Amino acid sequence: MEILDILKDRVKYGFYPKVISDELLELVVSYVEKTGDLRVGIDLLKRSGFNAERRGSRTISSADVEKAYEASKLLHLCRGISLLSDPEKQLLELIAKTDKVKAGELYKSFHDLTQLGYTRFYGMVNRLQALNYVDADFTGKGKRGRTRIIKTKYEVDDILNCLKKG
C-alpha cells in the first residue's frame, strides 16, 4: 500500500470529511518521504488536528501541519537515535560535525576515536543509511569509482540535540 493511501485511510477514520485538504495531505506525505518514517505522518495528522482544534477551527491549515512537523520530526529522530549503539552514535556525531566527508577520512577519525575496524565501520555506515539518517553515495571517483561521500539527511543541530538527550 502506498503512503498516501495509508494516510487517506487514517484521515477517513480519524477526521470528519473535508477537515484536511488533499494538498495538505500531500504535504504530510512529503514529510513522510523526507524522514522515511510512516509514523511521522500518522503523528503529523494527530498533532495537526490538535493544533486546528486549539485554534477553534474545523479545518486543518498548512500552519497547523508545519507546527506539528517541528514537534514530530524531532520526536521520532531522537527516539531512533536513542536506540543506536554507542559506536553508531559516535559515528553519527562525527558525520554531523564534518558535513559531506569522504568515507576514508571519516573512517580514520572513527578508528582514532573507537579503535574499531573498517568492516565494523562499513556496516555501521550502511545501517545509518538504511535507517535514513545519512546519505552515503558513491561518487565515481577514487579507486575503482568506490569513494563514498557521507552526509546527514537531517539538520546538524537536530542530530546533535538528539545525541545529547540520549
Secondary structure, DSSP 8 states (H G I E B T S, - for coil): --HHHHHHHHHHHHS-TTSS-HHHHHHHHHHHHHHT-HHHHHHHHHHHHHHHHHHT-SS--HHHHHHHHHHHHHHHHHHHHHTS-HHHHHHHHHHHHHSSEEHHHHHHHHHHHH---HHHHHHHHHHHHHTTSEEEEE-S-SGGG--EEEEESS-HHHHHHHHHH-
